[in-house]
Amino acid sequence: MRENRLPPVPGSTDCSPARLRQLKLIAAARVSACRSTSRQQVTDIVRVTVDNEVDTTTFKAIVDDVAGDALR
């Protein structure tokens, strides 16, 4: 019987620099559209946007970049 498992989540090494830029731009656009006022809102939006495509360090870097731009 075949197992019903999802394919493994791609690691950060599988995510190309172009895909990282795309994810960051999408997250920034969503944060801007929502007019986020707190870092937690930004973090939640980025979490939904990247959806396990990046590692924790990259996730934090994207949050820092997007929050820096949105919360000024």
ZIHU-V451448 format. One line per field, one symbol per residue. ss: DSSP state (2 for helix, 1 for strand, 0 for the rest). phi: phi as a letter, one per 40 degrees, with the letter a starting at -180 (. if undefined). A space follows every 10 residues. Layout:
ss: ???
phi: ???
This chain:
ss: 0000000000 0222002222 2222222222 2222000022 2222222222 0000022222 2222222222 00
phi: .cccbccccc ccccccdccc cccccccccc ccccfcbbcc ccdcccdccc fgcbccccdc cccdcccdcc cc
